Amino acid sequence: MVASAPIGPRHHAILMDRKDDAVRVLWMLPRNMWTANISMRIQWSSQARLVRLINYINTGRK
């Protein structure tokens, strides 16, 4: 999958190495949904993993 890197090359490399659904769904989301409360909008079996990934990204941005 080809995706742009909205959060920088280091995080981009980490995310693109992951082959799970959490990353694939994450890259398909519009930019305005890149928030820590994303699990409230998306109900799925891997939402806990997605929240951990979002929190990691948000921490890296500060």
N, CA, C and O of each residue as an XYZ file, in Angstrom:
248
protein
N       0.846     -1.198      0.000
C       0.000      0.000      0.000
C       0.878      1.245      0.000
O       1.868      1.327      0.727
N       0.497      2.203     -0.825
C       1.217      3.470     -0.877
C       0.438      4.512     -0.086
O      -0.771      4.659     -0.264
N       1.128      5.228      0.778
C       0.454      6.244      1.589
C       1.383      7.423      1.815
O       2.605      7.275      1.843
N       0.789      8.588      1.975
C       1.597      9.757      2.302
C       1.997      9.692      3.770
O       1.467      8.878      4.525
N       2.933     10.548      4.177
C       3.432     10.513      5.548
C       3.087     11.810      6.268
O       3.892     12.741      6.279
N       1.897     11.886      6.872
C       1.480     13.119      7.536
C       2.215     13.390      8.839
O       2.130     14.497      9.371
N       2.936     12.402      9.368
C       3.554     12.579     10.680
C       5.060     12.390     10.655
O       5.676     12.230     11.708
N       5.663     12.406      9.477
C       7.117     12.337      9.412
C       7.651     10.971      9.019
O       6.967      9.963      9.196
N       8.856     10.929      8.492
C       9.425      9.691      7.953
C       9.669      8.602      8.989
O       9.539      7.418      8.680
N      10.022      8.987     10.217
C      10.300      7.956     11.228
C       9.032      7.166     11.560
O       9.045      5.935     11.559
N       7.945      7.876     11.844
C       6.695      7.194     12.141
C       6.166      6.471     10.909
O       5.618      5.373     11.010
N       6.330      7.088      9.759
C       5.869      6.476      8.514
C       6.513      5.111      8.321
O       5.837      4.143      7.973
N       7.821      5.034      8.548
C       8.531      3.769      8.380
C       8.013      2.718      9.356
O       7.836      1.555      8.994
N       7.774      3.134     10.591
C       7.271      2.207     11.607
C       5.891      1.690     11.215
O       5.631      0.489     11.299
N       5.014      2.580     10.791
C       3.657      2.176     10.456
C       3.620      1.290      9.220
O       2.863      0.320      9.174
N       4.422      1.610      8.229
C       4.386      0.832      7.001
C       5.003     -0.552      7.184
O       4.791     -1.437      6.355
N       5.763     -0.748      8.260
C       6.293     -2.074      8.560
C       5.236     -2.982      9.179
O       5.368     -4.206      9.156
N       4.205     -2.386      9.723
C       3.141     -3.169     10.349
C       2.149     -3.611      9.288
O       1.687     -2.784      8.502
N       1.812     -4.879      9.244
C       0.925     -5.400      8.206
C      -0.478     -5.696      8.736
O      -1.255     -6.387      8.078
N      -0.801     -5.181      9.911
C      -2.104     -5.506     10.501
C      -3.183     -4.516     10.056
O      -2.889     -3.489      9.445
N      -4.419     -4.843     10.371
C      -5.557     -4.030      9.938
C      -5.547     -2.644     10.554
O      -6.012     -1.685      9.937
N      -5.019     -2.530     11.772
C      -5.023     -1.226     12.443
C      -4.315     -0.179     11.589
O      -4.806      0.938     11.427
N      -3.163     -0.549     11.049
C      -2.393      0.400     10.248
C      -3.087      0.690      8.933
O      -3.124      1.837      8.488
N      -3.637     -0.341      8.306
C      -4.316     -0.132      7.027
C      -5.512      0.794      7.190
O      -5.727      1.680      6.363
N      -6.283      0.600      8.236
C      -7.430      1.473      8.488
C      -6.959      2.882      8.803
O      -7.546      3.857      8.336
N      -5.897      2.991      9.598
C      -5.382      4.295      9.997
C      -5.004      5.138      8.786
O      -5.329      6.324      8.731
N      -4.314      4.532      7.811
C      -3.866      5.290      6.644
C      -5.027      5.734      5.768
O      -4.899      6.699      5.015
N      -6.177      5.032      5.857
C      -7.311      5.379      5.009
C      -8.167      6.500      5.596
O      -9.033      7.045      4.911
N      -7.929      6.838      6.840
C      -8.746      7.861      7.482
C      -8.372      9.259      7.000
O      -7.209      9.521      6.692
N      -9.365     10.163      6.934
C      -9.059     11.559      6.631
C      -8.267     12.183      7.777
O      -8.345     11.730      8.919
N      -7.513     13.217      7.461
C      -6.637     13.830      8.457
C      -7.379     14.309      9.705
O      -6.840     14.243     10.809
N      -8.620     14.794      9.534
C      -9.356     15.327     10.685
C      -9.812     14.240     11.654
O     -10.397     14.546     12.693
N      -9.552     12.981     11.329
C      -9.912     11.897     12.242
C      -8.692     11.346     12.974
O      -8.811     10.382     13.729
N      -7.520     11.946     12.760
C      -6.305     11.505     13.452
C      -6.309     12.053     14.879
O      -5.512     12.926     15.222
N      -7.201     11.537     15.687
C      -7.334     12.023     17.055
C      -7.345     10.849     18.023
O      -7.582      9.708     17.626
N      -7.088     11.134     19.283
C      -6.991     10.079     20.290
C      -8.341      9.426     20.577
O      -8.386      8.309     21.090
N      -9.436     10.105     20.254
C     -10.756      9.540     20.541
C     -11.329      8.808     19.343
O     -12.546      8.656     19.227
N     -10.469      8.359     18.459
C     -10.922      7.692     17.239
C     -11.709      6.416     17.540
O     -12.565      6.017     16.750
N     -11.429      5.780     18.664
C     -12.122      4.535     18.991
C     -13.606      4.764     19.246
O     -14.397      3.824     19.173
N     -13.991      5.999     19.544
C     -15.401      6.304     19.756
C     -16.163      6.320     18.435
O     -17.384      6.162     18.423
N     -15.457      6.508     17.327
C     -16.106      6.579     16.021
C     -16.002      5.283     15.237
O     -16.826      5.011     14.364
N     -14.992      4.487     15.546
C     -14.791      3.239     14.818
C     -14.900      2.069     15.788
O     -14.081      1.937     16.698
N     -15.900      1.226     15.601
C     -16.079      0.050     16.442
C     -15.570     -1.163     15.671
O     -16.117     -1.504     14.622
N     -14.533     -1.813     16.181
C     -13.984     -2.994     15.520
C     -13.161     -3.783     16.514
O     -12.908     -3.316     17.625
N     -12.741     -4.969     16.127
C     -12.095     -5.883     17.067
C     -10.702     -5.430     17.486
O     -10.200     -5.855     18.527
N     -10.073     -4.571     16.686
C      -8.700     -4.159     16.987
C      -8.622     -2.737     17.514
O      -7.566     -2.109     17.447
N      -9.729     -2.219     18.039
C      -9.734     -0.804     18.399
C      -8.746     -0.491     19.518
O      -8.193      0.609     19.544
N      -8.507     -1.411     20.434
C      -7.538     -1.151     21.504
C      -6.133     -0.966     20.927
O      -5.381     -0.096     21.367
N      -5.793     -1.790     19.944
C      -4.488     -1.671     19.301
C      -4.386     -0.349     18.542
O      -3.337      0.295     18.548
N      -5.467      0.051     17.897
C      -5.474      1.316     17.161
C      -5.299      2.499     18.105
O      -4.573      3.442     17.791
N      -5.960      2.455     19.261
C      -5.825      3.536     20.242
C      -4.381      3.645     20.723
O      -3.848      4.746     20.864
N      -3.750      2.494     20.976
C      -2.339      2.526     21.386
C      -1.472      3.153     20.301
O      -0.557      3.919     20.599
N      -1.760      2.828     19.045
C      -0.996      3.386     17.935
C      -1.214      4.889     17.820
O      -0.264      5.646     17.619
N      -2.465      5.317     17.947
C      -2.791      6.751     17.893
C      -2.087      7.493     19.028
O      -1.501      8.554     18.810
N      -2.145      6.942     20.226
C      -1.505      7.597     21.369
C       0.001      7.711     21.155
O       0.607      8.724     21.503
N       0.598      6.679     20.588
C       2.041      6.711     20.293
C       2.358      7.819     19.290
O       3.325      8.561     19.459
N       1.542      7.924     18.252
C       1.747      8.961     17.237
C       1.594     10.348     17.850
O       2.425     11.228     17.625
N       0.529     10.539     18.624
C       0.288     11.847     19.234
C       1.419     12.235     20.182
O       1.794     13.405     20.251
N       1.963     11.267     20.911
C       3.082     11.542     21.813
C       4.314     11.962     21.015
O       5.045     12.862     21.429
N       4.543     11.322     19.884
C       5.697     11.638     19.059
C       5.618     13.010     18.412
O       6.644     13.582     18.044
N       4.409     13.544     18.270
C       4.223     14.829     17.602
C       4.509     16.012     18.510
O       4.817     17.102     18.029
N       4.410     15.808     19.821
C       4.536     16.937     20.750
C       5.953     17.499     20.781
O       6.224     18.452     21.512
